[in-house]
Amino acid sequence: MLQGPVPIPPPLMIHYDVSSNNLSGEIPPFFCSLSSLRVLDLSNNKLSGKIPIACSRASQLRMIDFSHNQFEGKLPRSLATCSRLV
């Protein structure tokens, strides 16, 4: 089980799943801007803070799961313009 902040994936990571761990802290803003990332699953952790607006700028992202964390605030409106998300 991973603990602490979200580990930074390699730059060319396509599928990043660190769900169901004990990760805490905030999502670093640059994290969602990784150009190759298509799947980002951070669900079932203890992450907090706001979801970075940068997540809506990740052009290749097709699936994001931030469920079952301790985020606050609203989802960035710009996520609605991510045409590849399913």
Secondary structure as UniProt FT lines:
FT   STRAND          3..4
FT   TURN            11..12
FT   STRAND          15..17
FT   STRAND          22..25
FT   HELIX           29..33
FT   TURN            35..36
FT   STRAND          39..41
FT   STRAND          46..49
FT   HELIX           53..57
FT   TURN            59..60
FT   STRAND          63..65
FT   STRAND          70..71
FT   HELIX           77..81
FT   TURN            83..84
//
